[in-house]
């Protein structure tokens, strides 16, 4: 399976993010607090399901409100 595209409506501090992942290995890097771990949690949530509402810290509700979740396209 290859993840091709991420469309994040709202997940933690990430909002309205679209990302195309090219062929081969993709390396994501950035400063501390740039959102790398949040992006990882988003991918896990899209693949394995968003945690239940009774666990708000694991859900990564949008920090500024709005639509929660997004789309992960894989082939």
PDB file of N, CA, C and O in Angstrom:
ATOM      1  N   UNK A   1       0.845  -1.174   0.000  1.00  0.00           N
ATOM      2  CA  UNK A   1       0.000   0.000   0.000  1.00  0.00           C
ATOM      3  C   UNK A   1       0.891   1.238   0.000  1.00  0.00           C
ATOM      4  O   UNK A   1       1.913   1.282   0.684  1.00  0.00           O
ATOM      5  N   UNK A   2       0.491   2.232  -0.771  1.00  0.00           N
ATOM      6  CA  UNK A   2       1.235   3.485  -0.860  1.00  0.00           C
ATOM      7  C   UNK A   2       0.290   4.645  -0.587  1.00  0.00           C
ATOM      8  O   UNK A   2      -0.756   4.770  -1.225  1.00  0.00           O
ATOM      9  N   UNK A   3       0.662   5.481   0.355  1.00  0.00           N
ATOM     10  CA  UNK A   3      -0.128   6.687   0.638  1.00  0.00           C
ATOM     11  C   UNK A   3       0.242   7.724  -0.414  1.00  0.00           C
ATOM     12  O   UNK A   3       1.412   8.072  -0.571  1.00  0.00           O
ATOM     13  N   UNK A   4      -0.762   8.213  -1.133  1.00  0.00           N
ATOM     14  CA  UNK A   4      -0.519   9.143  -2.230  1.00  0.00           C
ATOM     15  C   UNK A   4      -0.829  10.592  -1.881  1.00  0.00           C
ATOM     16  O   UNK A   4      -0.124  11.504  -2.313  1.00  0.00           O
ATOM     17  N   UNK A   5      -1.883  10.802  -1.100  1.00  0.00           N
ATOM     18  CA  UNK A   5      -2.345  12.174  -0.848  1.00  0.00           C
ATOM     19  C   UNK A   5      -2.988  12.271   0.519  1.00  0.00           C
ATOM     20  O   UNK A   5      -3.669  11.350   0.971  1.00  0.00           O
ATOM     21  N   UNK A   6      -2.760  13.409   1.175  1.00  0.00           N
ATOM     22  CA  UNK A   6      -3.395  13.718   2.455  1.00  0.00           C
ATOM     23  C   UNK A   6      -4.172  15.011   2.299  1.00  0.00           C
ATOM     24  O   UNK A   6      -3.657  15.993   1.764  1.00  0.00           O
ATOM     25  N   UNK A   7      -5.404  15.009   2.763  1.00  0.00           N
ATOM     26  CA  UNK A   7      -6.226  16.225   2.797  1.00  0.00           C
ATOM     27  C   UNK A   7      -6.758  16.350   4.215  1.00  0.00           C
ATOM     28  O   UNK A   7      -7.623  15.576   4.625  1.00  0.00           O
ATOM     29  N   UNK A   8      -6.248  17.316   4.965  1.00  0.00           N
ATOM     30  CA  UNK A   8      -6.618  17.471   6.370  1.00  0.00           C
ATOM     31  C   UNK A   8      -7.536  18.670   6.517  1.00  0.00           C
ATOM     32  O   UNK A   8      -7.126  19.808   6.289  1.00  0.00           O
ATOM     33  N   UNK A   9      -8.788  18.408   6.900  1.00  0.00           N
ATOM     34  CA  UNK A   9      -9.753  19.488   7.138  1.00  0.00           C
ATOM     35  C   UNK A   9      -9.456  20.166   8.465  1.00  0.00           C
ATOM     36  O   UNK A   9      -9.376  21.393   8.538  1.00  0.00           O
ATOM     37  N   UNK A  10      -9.293  19.377   9.502  1.00  0.00           N
ATOM     38  CA  UNK A  10      -8.973  19.877  10.837  1.00  0.00           C
ATOM     39  C   UNK A  10      -8.546  18.728  11.719  1.00  0.00           C
ATOM     40  O   UNK A  10      -9.306  17.781  11.922  1.00  0.00           O
ATOM     41  N   UNK A  11      -7.339  18.798  12.245  1.00  0.00           N
ATOM     42  CA  UNK A  11      -6.813  17.745  13.104  1.00  0.00           C
ATOM     43  C   UNK A  11      -5.750  18.375  13.985  1.00  0.00           C
ATOM     44  O   UNK A  11      -4.656  18.695  13.519  1.00  0.00           O
ATOM     45  N   UNK A  12      -6.074  18.553  15.263  1.00  0.00           N
ATOM     46  CA  UNK A  12      -5.136  19.248  16.157  1.00  0.00           C
ATOM     47  C   UNK A  12      -4.903  20.657  15.663  1.00  0.00           C
ATOM     48  O   UNK A  12      -5.855  21.402  15.427  1.00  0.00           O
ATOM     49  N   UNK A  13      -3.642  21.031  15.505  1.00  0.00           N
ATOM     50  CA  UNK A  13      -3.340  22.378  15.012  1.00  0.00           C
ATOM     51  C   UNK A  13      -3.259  22.455  13.497  1.00  0.00           C
ATOM     52  O   UNK A  13      -3.079  23.540  12.945  1.00  0.00           O
ATOM     53  N   UNK A  14      -3.392  21.304  12.804  1.00  0.00           N
ATOM     54  CA  UNK A  14      -3.365  21.293  11.345  1.00  0.00           C
ATOM     55  C   UNK A  14      -4.750  21.597  10.803  1.00  0.00           C
ATOM     56  O   UNK A  14      -5.740  21.016  11.249  1.00  0.00           O
ATOM     57  N   UNK A  15      -4.818  22.504   9.843  1.00  0.00           N
ATOM     58  CA  UNK A  15      -6.107  22.912   9.282  1.00  0.00           C
ATOM     59  C   UNK A  15      -5.929  23.256   7.812  1.00  0.00           C
ATOM     60  O   UNK A  15      -5.019  23.998   7.441  1.00  0.00           O
ATOM     61  N   UNK A  16      -6.819  22.700   6.970  1.00  0.00           N
ATOM     62  CA  UNK A  16      -6.787  22.951   5.525  1.00  0.00           C
ATOM     63  C   UNK A  16      -5.417  22.680   4.918  1.00  0.00           C
ATOM     64  O   UNK A  16      -4.840  23.542   4.256  1.00  0.00           O
ATOM     65  N   UNK A  17      -4.898  21.470   5.150  1.00  0.00           N
ATOM     66  CA  UNK A  17      -3.599  21.065   4.630  1.00  0.00           C
ATOM     67  C   UNK A  17      -3.815  20.025   3.544  1.00  0.00           C
ATOM     68  O   UNK A  17      -4.549  19.057   3.744  1.00  0.00           O
ATOM     69  N   UNK A  18      -3.180  20.221   2.395  1.00  0.00           N
ATOM     70  CA  UNK A  18      -3.196  19.237   1.319  1.00  0.00           C
ATOM     71  C   UNK A  18      -1.758  18.901   0.983  1.00  0.00           C
ATOM     72  O   UNK A  18      -0.915  19.788   0.849  1.00  0.00           O
ATOM     73  N   UNK A  19      -1.480  17.588   0.845  1.00  0.00           N
ATOM     74  CA  UNK A  19      -0.108  17.160   0.622  1.00  0.00           C
ATOM     75  C   UNK A  19      -0.090  15.982  -0.343  1.00  0.00           C
ATOM     76  O   UNK A  19      -0.767  14.979  -0.113  1.00  0.00           O
ATOM     77  N   UNK A  20       0.681  16.097  -1.419  1.00  0.00           N
ATOM     78  CA  UNK A  20       0.909  15.007  -2.360  1.00  0.00           C
ATOM     79  C   UNK A  20       2.214  14.330  -1.974  1.00  0.00           C
ATOM     80  O   UNK A  20       3.224  15.000  -1.758  1.00  0.00           O
ATOM     81  N   UNK A  21       2.197  13.003  -1.887  1.00  0.00           N
ATOM     82  CA  UNK A  21       3.408  12.260  -1.576  1.00  0.00           C
ATOM     83  C   UNK A  21       3.879  11.578  -2.851  1.00  0.00           C
ATOM     84  O   UNK A  21       3.134  10.819  -3.470  1.00  0.00           O
ATOM     85  N   UNK A  22       5.118  11.851  -3.238  1.00  0.00           N
ATOM     86  CA  UNK A  22       5.657  11.324  -4.489  1.00  0.00           C
ATOM     87  C   UNK A  22       6.054   9.868  -4.385  1.00  0.00           C
ATOM     88  O   UNK A  22       5.873   9.227  -3.350  1.00  0.00           O
ATOM     89  N   UNK A  23       6.606   9.350  -5.488  1.00  0.00           N
ATOM     90  CA  UNK A  23       7.104   7.978  -5.523  1.00  0.00           C
ATOM     91  C   UNK A  23       8.342   7.851  -4.650  1.00  0.00           C
ATOM     92  O   UNK A  23       9.043   8.833  -4.405  1.00  0.00           O
ATOM     93  N   UNK A  24       8.602   6.656  -4.189  1.00  0.00           N
ATOM     94  CA  UNK A  24       9.772   6.416  -3.355  1.00  0.00           C
ATOM     95  C   UNK A  24       9.505   6.770  -1.908  1.00  0.00           C
ATOM     96  O   UNK A  24       8.357   6.817  -1.467  1.00  0.00           O
ATOM     97  N   UNK A  25      10.569   7.017  -1.181  1.00  0.00           N
ATOM     98  CA  UNK A  25      10.486   7.332   0.241  1.00  0.00           C
ATOM     99  C   UNK A  25      10.242   8.828   0.429  1.00  0.00           C
ATOM    100  O   UNK A  25      10.883   9.657  -0.217  1.00  0.00           O
ATOM    101  N   UNK A  26       9.317   9.160   1.311  1.00  0.00           N
ATOM    102  CA  UNK A  26       9.041  10.553   1.649  1.00  0.00           C
ATOM    103  C   UNK A  26       9.525  10.805   3.069  1.00  0.00           C
ATOM    104  O   UNK A  26       9.165  10.074   3.991  1.00  0.00           O
ATOM    105  N   UNK A  27      10.337  11.836   3.245  1.00  0.00           N
ATOM    106  CA  UNK A  27      10.844  12.211   4.564  1.00  0.00           C
ATOM    107  C   UNK A  27      10.222  13.552   4.936  1.00  0.00           C
ATOM    108  O   UNK A  27      10.356  14.533   4.205  1.00  0.00           O
ATOM    109  N   UNK A  28       9.549  13.585   6.064  1.00  0.00           N
ATOM    110  CA  UNK A  28       8.959  14.817   6.576  1.00  0.00           C
ATOM    111  C   UNK A  28       9.838  15.324   7.707  1.00  0.00           C
ATOM    112  O   UNK A  28      10.138  14.578   8.640  1.00  0.00           O
ATOM    113  N   UNK A  29      10.245  16.557   7.637  1.00  0.00           N
ATOM    114  CA  UNK A  29      11.092  17.122   8.684  1.00  0.00           C
ATOM    115  C   UNK A  29      10.669  18.561   8.946  1.00  0.00           C
ATOM    116  O   UNK A  29      10.038  19.204   8.107  1.00  0.00           O
ATOM    117  N   UNK A  30      11.022  19.045  10.108  1.00  0.00           N
ATOM    118  CA  UNK A  30      10.696  20.419  10.469  1.00  0.00           C
ATOM    119  C   UNK A  30      11.130  20.707  11.894  1.00  0.00           C
ATOM    120  O   UNK A  30      11.578  19.813  12.612  1.00  0.00           O
ATOM    121  N   UNK A  31      10.993  21.959  12.296  1.00  0.00           N
ATOM    122  CA  UNK A  31      11.371  22.367  13.651  1.00  0.00           C
ATOM    123  C   UNK A  31      10.454  21.706  14.676  1.00  0.00           C
ATOM    124  O   UNK A  31       9.445  21.089  14.334  1.00  0.00           O
ATOM    125  N   UNK A  32      10.834  21.854  15.929  1.00  0.00           N
ATOM    126  CA  UNK A  32       9.972  21.400  17.015  1.00  0.00           C
ATOM    127  C   UNK A  32       8.633  22.127  16.928  1.00  0.00           C
ATOM    128  O   UNK A  32       8.579  23.308  16.587  1.00  0.00           O
ATOM    129  N   UNK A  33       7.562  21.413  17.238  1.00  0.00           N
ATOM    130  CA  UNK A  33       6.197  21.957  17.224  1.00  0.00           C
ATOM    131  C   UNK A  33       5.715  22.341  15.826  1.00  0.00           C
ATOM    132  O   UNK A  33       4.805  23.161  15.698  1.00  0.00           O
ATOM    133  N   UNK A  34       6.303  21.769  14.781  1.00  0.00           N
ATOM    134  CA  UNK A  34       5.881  22.073  13.410  1.00  0.00           C
ATOM    135  C   UNK A  34       4.662  21.260  12.993  1.00  0.00           C
ATOM    136  O   UNK A  34       3.988  21.611  12.025  1.00  0.00           O
ATOM    137  N   UNK A  35       4.366  20.159  13.725  1.00  0.00           N
ATOM    138  CA  UNK A  35       3.198  19.345  13.415  1.00  0.00           C
ATOM    139  C   UNK A  35       3.531  17.963  12.878  1.00  0.00           C
ATOM    140  O   UNK A  35       2.642  17.280  12.369  1.00  0.00           O
ATOM    141  N   UNK A  36       4.776  17.529  12.973  1.00  0.00           N
ATOM    142  CA  UNK A  36       5.177  16.214  12.463  1.00  0.00           C
ATOM    143  C   UNK A  36       4.447  15.082  13.178  1.00  0.00           C
ATOM    144  O   UNK A  36       3.924  14.179  12.525  1.00  0.00           O
ATOM    145  N   UNK A  37       4.402  15.116  14.497  1.00  0.00           N
ATOM    146  CA  UNK A  37       3.714  14.062  15.260  1.00  0.00           C
ATOM    147  C   UNK A  37       2.211  14.120  15.042  1.00  0.00           C
ATOM    148  O   UNK A  37       1.555  13.079  15.002  1.00  0.00           O
ATOM    149  N   UNK A  38       1.658  15.307  14.902  1.00  0.00           N
ATOM    150  CA  UNK A  38       0.224  15.452  14.633  1.00  0.00           C
ATOM    151  C   UNK A  38      -0.107  14.838  13.276  1.00  0.00           C
ATOM    152  O   UNK A  38      -1.141  14.187  13.126  1.00  0.00           O
ATOM    153  N   UNK A  39       0.758  15.040  12.295  1.00  0.00           N
ATOM    154  CA  UNK A  39       0.560  14.448  10.976  1.00  0.00           C
ATOM    155  C   UNK A  39       0.596  12.919  11.064  1.00  0.00           C
ATOM    156  O   UNK A  39      -0.201  12.246  10.409  1.00  0.00           O
ATOM    157  N   UNK A  40       1.501  12.371  11.856  1.00  0.00           N
ATOM    158  CA  UNK A  40       1.568  10.924  12.068  1.00  0.00           C
ATOM    159  C   UNK A  40       0.277  10.410  12.713  1.00  0.00           C
ATOM    160  O   UNK A  40      -0.258   9.384  12.294  1.00  0.00           O
ATOM    161  N   UNK A  41      -0.221  11.116  13.726  1.00  0.00           N
ATOM    162  CA  UNK A  41      -1.475  10.719  14.379  1.00  0.00           C
ATOM    163  C   UNK A  41      -2.649  10.789  13.400  1.00  0.00           C
ATOM    164  O   UNK A  41      -3.553   9.954  13.452  1.00  0.00           O
ATOM    165  N   UNK A  42      -2.636  11.785  12.509  1.00  0.00           N
ATOM    166  CA  UNK A  42      -3.685  11.890  11.498  1.00  0.00           C
ATOM    167  C   UNK A  42      -3.673  10.650  10.607  1.00  0.00           C
ATOM    168  O   UNK A  42      -4.723  10.052  10.367  1.00  0.00           O
ATOM    169  N   UNK A  43      -2.502  10.258  10.116  1.00  0.00           N
ATOM    170  CA  UNK A  43      -2.411   9.090   9.237  1.00  0.00           C
ATOM    171  C   UNK A  43      -2.871   7.826   9.958  1.00  0.00           C
ATOM    172  O   UNK A  43      -3.590   7.010   9.381  1.00  0.00           O
ATOM    173  N   UNK A  44      -2.465   7.661  11.208  1.00  0.00           N
ATOM    174  CA  UNK A  44      -2.906   6.497  11.980  1.00  0.00           C
ATOM    175  C   UNK A  44      -4.416   6.503  12.171  1.00  0.00           C
ATOM    176  O   UNK A  44      -5.060   5.460  12.066  1.00  0.00           O
ATOM    177  N   UNK A  45      -4.983   7.675  12.451  1.00  0.00           N
ATOM    178  CA  UNK A  45      -6.430   7.776  12.655  1.00  0.00           C
ATOM    179  C   UNK A  45      -7.199   7.463  11.378  1.00  0.00           C
ATOM    180  O   UNK A  45      -8.251   6.827  11.433  1.00  0.00           O
ATOM    181  N   UNK A  46      -6.692   7.896  10.239  1.00  0.00           N
ATOM    182  CA  UNK A  46      -7.369   7.618   8.976  1.00  0.00           C
ATOM    183  C   UNK A  46      -7.275   6.139   8.614  1.00  0.00           C
ATOM    184  O   UNK A  46      -8.207   5.591   8.026  1.00  0.00           O
ATOM    185  N   UNK A  47      -6.162   5.484   8.956  1.00  0.00           N
ATOM    186  CA  UNK A  47      -5.987   4.073   8.633  1.00  0.00           C
ATOM    187  C   UNK A  47      -6.698   3.141   9.608  1.00  0.00           C
ATOM    188  O   UNK A  47      -7.236   2.111   9.200  1.00  0.00           O
ATOM    189  N   UNK A  48      -6.706   3.494  10.898  1.00  0.00           N
ATOM    190  CA  UNK A  48      -7.208   2.580  11.922  1.00  0.00           C
ATOM    191  C   UNK A  48      -8.440   3.088  12.665  1.00  0.00           C
ATOM    192  O   UNK A  48      -8.978   2.377  13.514  1.00  0.00           O
ATOM    193  N   UNK A  49      -8.898   4.302  12.366  1.00  0.00           N
ATOM    194  CA  UNK A  49     -10.101   4.844  12.992  1.00  0.00           C
ATOM    195  C   UNK A  49      -9.795   5.920  14.016  1.00  0.00           C
ATOM    196  O   UNK A  49      -8.807   5.844  14.746  1.00  0.00           O
ATOM    197  N   UNK A  50     -10.655   6.918  14.057  1.00  0.00           N
ATOM    198  CA  UNK A  50     -10.515   8.011  15.023  1.00  0.00           C
ATOM    199  C   UNK A  50     -11.008   7.507  16.375  1.00  0.00           C
ATOM    200  O   UNK A  50     -12.083   6.911  16.443  1.00  0.00           O
ATOM    201  N   UNK A  51     -10.254   7.728  17.454  1.00  0.00           N
ATOM    202  CA  UNK A  51     -10.682   7.271  18.784  1.00  0.00           C
ATOM    203  C   UNK A  51     -12.050   7.838  19.178  1.00  0.00           C
ATOM    204  O   UNK A  51     -12.490   8.862  18.655  1.00  0.00           O
ATOM    205  N   UNK A  52     -12.704   7.153  20.104  1.00  0.00           N
ATOM    206  CA  UNK A  52     -14.048   7.539  20.560  1.00  0.00           C
ATOM    207  C   UNK A  52     -14.043   8.913  21.226  1.00  0.00           C
ATOM    208  O   UNK A  52     -13.000   9.404  21.658  1.00  0.00           O
ATOM    209  N   UNK A  53     -15.221   9.522  21.302  1.00  0.00           N
ATOM    210  CA  UNK A  53     -15.360  10.862  21.895  1.00  0.00           C
ATOM    211  C   UNK A  53     -15.016  10.890  23.380  1.00  0.00           C
ATOM    212  O   UNK A  53     -14.705  11.954  23.915  1.00  0.00           O
ATOM    213  N   UNK A  54     -15.066   9.752  24.051  1.00  0.00           N
ATOM    214  CA  UNK A  54     -14.745   9.750  25.481  1.00  0.00           C
ATOM    215  C   UNK A  54     -13.234   9.824  25.736  1.00  0.00           C
ATOM    216  O   UNK A  54     -12.799   9.775  26.887  1.00  0.00           O
ATOM    217  N   UNK A  55     -12.442   9.939  24.677  1.00  0.00           N
ATOM    218  CA  UNK A  55     -10.990  10.067  24.794  1.00  0.00           C
ATOM    219  C   UNK A  55     -10.530  11.290  23.985  1.00  0.00           C
ATOM    220  O   UNK A  55      -9.906  11.135  22.935  1.00  0.00           O
ATOM    221  N   UNK A  56     -10.838  12.508  24.471  1.00  0.00           N
ATOM    222  CA  UNK A  56     -10.608  13.720  23.670  1.00  0.00           C
ATOM    223  C   UNK A  56      -9.142  14.003  23.338  1.00  0.00           C
ATOM    224  O   UNK A  56      -8.865  14.572  22.282  1.00  0.00           O
ATOM    225  N   UNK A  57      -8.208  13.634  24.189  1.00  0.00           N
ATOM    226  CA  UNK A  57      -6.800  13.900  23.895  1.00  0.00           C
ATOM    227  C   UNK A  57      -6.297  13.079  22.718  1.00  0.00           C
ATOM    228  O   UNK A  57      -5.446  13.546  21.962  1.00  0.00           O
ATOM    229  N   UNK A  58      -6.802  11.877  22.551  1.00  0.00           N
ATOM    230  CA  UNK A  58      -6.401  11.013  21.443  1.00  0.00           C
ATOM    231  C   UNK A  58      -7.095  11.372  20.137  1.00  0.00           C
ATOM    232  O   UNK A  58      -6.631  10.978  19.067  1.00  0.00           O
ATOM    233  N   UNK A  59      -8.204  12.118  20.205  1.00  0.00           N
ATOM    234  CA  UNK A  59      -8.988  12.457  19.009  1.00  0.00           C
ATOM    235  C   UNK A  59      -8.373  13.584  18.193  1.00  0.00           C
ATOM    236  O   UNK A  59      -8.617  13.667  16.989  1.00  0.00           O
ATOM    237  N   UNK A  60      -7.592  14.445  18.807  1.00  0.00           N
ATOM    238  CA  UNK A  60      -6.999  15.596  18.132  1.00  0.00           C
ATOM    239  C   UNK A  60      -8.070  16.462  17.477  1.00  0.00           C
ATOM    240  O   UNK A  60      -7.989  16.784  16.292  1.00  0.00           O
ATOM    241  N   UNK A  61      -9.078  16.833  18.270  1.00  0.00           N
ATOM    242  CA  UNK A  61     -10.103  17.763  17.772  1.00  0.00           C
ATOM    243  C   UNK A  61      -9.407  19.030  17.276  1.00  0.00           C
ATOM    244  O   UNK A  61      -8.386  19.423  17.840  1.00  0.00           O
ATOM    245  N   UNK A  62      -9.939  19.681  16.229  1.00  0.00           N
ATOM    246  CA  UNK A  62      -9.307  20.895  15.714  1.00  0.00           C
ATOM    247  C   UNK A  62      -9.148  21.958  16.803  1.00  0.00           C
ATOM    248  O   UNK A  62     -10.102  22.267  17.516  1.00  0.00           O
ATOM    249  N   UNK A  63      -7.959  22.505  16.925  1.00  0.00           N
ATOM    250  CA  UNK A  63      -7.652  23.483  17.967  1.00  0.00           C
ATOM    251  C   UNK A  63      -8.491  24.755  17.828  1.00  0.00           C
ATOM    252  O   UNK A  63      -8.857  25.372  18.828  1.00  0.00           O
ATOM    253  N   UNK A  64      -8.793  25.144  16.586  1.00  0.00           N
ATOM    254  CA  UNK A  64      -9.541  26.379  16.338  1.00  0.00           C
ATOM    255  C   UNK A  64     -10.981  26.103  15.926  1.00  0.00           C
ATOM    256  O   UNK A  64     -11.643  26.982  15.373  1.00  0.00           O
ATOM    257  N   UNK A  65     -11.478  24.888  16.187  1.00  0.00           N
ATOM    258  CA  UNK A  65     -12.837  24.532  15.791  1.00  0.00           C
ATOM    259  C   UNK A  65     -12.906  24.176  14.322  1.00  0.00           C
ATOM    260  O   UNK A  65     -11.891  24.189  13.626  1.00  0.00           O
ATOM    261  N   UNK A  66     -14.075  23.864  13.856  1.00  0.00           N
ATOM    262  CA  UNK A  66     -14.264  23.511  12.450  1.00  0.00           C
ATOM    263  C   UNK A  66     -14.440  22.020  12.250  1.00  0.00           C
ATOM    264  O   UNK A  66     -14.658  21.278  13.208  1.00  0.00           O
ATOM    265  N   UNK A  67     -14.346  21.585  11.014  1.00  0.00           N
ATOM    266  CA  UNK A  67     -14.559  20.196  10.636  1.00  0.00           C
ATOM    267  C   UNK A  67     -13.389  19.350  11.108  1.00  0.00           C
ATOM    268  O   UNK A  67     -12.232  19.723  10.918  1.00  0.00           O
ATOM    269  N   UNK A  68     -13.687  18.212  11.723  1.00  0.00           N
ATOM    270  CA  UNK A  68     -12.672  17.313  12.245  1.00  0.00           C
ATOM    271  C   UNK A  68     -12.422  16.184  11.249  1.00  0.00           C
ATOM    272  O   UNK A  68     -13.374  15.570  10.769  1.00  0.00           O
ATOM    273  N   UNK A  69     -11.155  15.900  10.931  1.00  0.00           N
ATOM    274  CA  UNK A  69     -10.816  14.775  10.079  1.00  0.00           C
ATOM    275  C   UNK A  69     -10.259  15.194   8.748  1.00  0.00           C
ATOM    276  O   UNK A  69      -9.709  16.286   8.605  1.00  0.00           O
ATOM    277  N   UNK A  70     -10.403  14.323   7.773  1.00  0.00           N
ATOM    278  CA  UNK A  70      -9.876  14.583   6.451  1.00  0.00           C
ATOM    279  C   UNK A  70      -9.926  13.330   5.603  1.00  0.00           C
ATOM    280  O   UNK A  70     -10.714  12.422   5.865  1.00  0.00           O
ATOM    281  N   UNK A  71      -9.074  13.284   4.578  1.00  0.00           N
ATOM    282  CA  UNK A  71      -9.055  12.176   3.636  1.00  0.00           C
ATOM    283  C   UNK A  71      -7.616  11.728   3.429  1.00  0.00           C
ATOM    284  O   UNK A  71      -6.719  12.555   3.264  1.00  0.00           O
ATOM    285  N   UNK A  72      -7.396  10.413   3.439  1.00  0.00           N
ATOM    286  CA  UNK A  72      -6.110   9.834   3.114  1.00  0.00           C
ATOM    287  C   UNK A  72      -6.344   8.957   1.889  1.00  0.00           C
ATOM    288  O   UNK A  72      -7.173   8.048   1.931  1.00  0.00           O
ATOM    289  N   UNK A  73      -5.624   9.219   0.796  1.00  0.00           N
ATOM    290  CA  UNK A  73      -5.773   8.443  -0.425  1.00  0.00           C
ATOM    291  C   UNK A  73      -4.590   7.494  -0.556  1.00  0.00           C
ATOM    292  O   UNK A  73      -3.435   7.920  -0.514  1.00  0.00           O
ATOM    293  N   UNK A  74      -4.884   6.203  -0.714  1.00  0.00           N
ATOM    294  CA  UNK A  74      -3.839   5.192  -0.822  1.00  0.00           C
ATOM    295  C   UNK A  74      -4.205   4.222  -1.941  1.00  0.00           C
ATOM    296  O   UNK A  74      -5.369   4.091  -2.319  1.00  0.00           O
ATOM    297  N   UNK A  75      -3.196   3.557  -2.453  1.00  0.00           N
ATOM    298  CA  UNK A  75      -3.451   2.536  -3.474  1.00  0.00           C
ATOM    299  C   UNK A  75      -2.684   1.278  -3.156  1.00  0.00           C
ATOM    300  O   UNK A  75      -2.767   0.301  -3.899  1.00  0.00           O
TER     301      UNK A  75
END
